[in-house]
Amino acid sequence: MKNKGKRPLCTPKGKRPLCTPNGGKVLAGVALTGKPHSAKVRLTQDSLDKLRNKHGTELEHWWQKRFGHTFDALTESEARYLIHTAESATIRDRIAAAEQAGNRPHGGG
């Protein structure tokens, strides 16, 4: 991710001085864990193409209405999961089941 010259990017392993120039304070920290393929947060064009080729535009349009964004806003790990799901209907059914269990989307309606 490019920083565009606004603020220094912070990293773990004792890099606090990079995060606190000019008297700034660290308010919180987050560490992501997972499998090596999950270390790539940014979606690759190859994965986006595979996802769109596999599930077509119908699922992506549904996704945008449901969550408020298209597939290009997914992480690499999210896209990988959807690519490995055989049918678009399965994706929609799993999301509906999760919602019935009390999990609600954070995006669109």
Sequence and secondary structure as in RCSB ss.txt:
>XXXX:A:sequence
MKNKGKRPLCTPKGKRPLCTPNGGKVLAGVALTGKPHSAKVRLTQDSLDKLRNKHGTELEHWWQKRFGHTFDALT
ESEARYLIHTAESATIRDRIAAAEQAGNRPHGGG
>XXXX:A:secstr
   TTSS    TTT HHHH GGG            GGGG  B  HHHHHHHHHHHHHHHHHHHHHHHSS GGGSB
HHHHHHHHTSS HHHHHHHHHHHHHTT   SS  
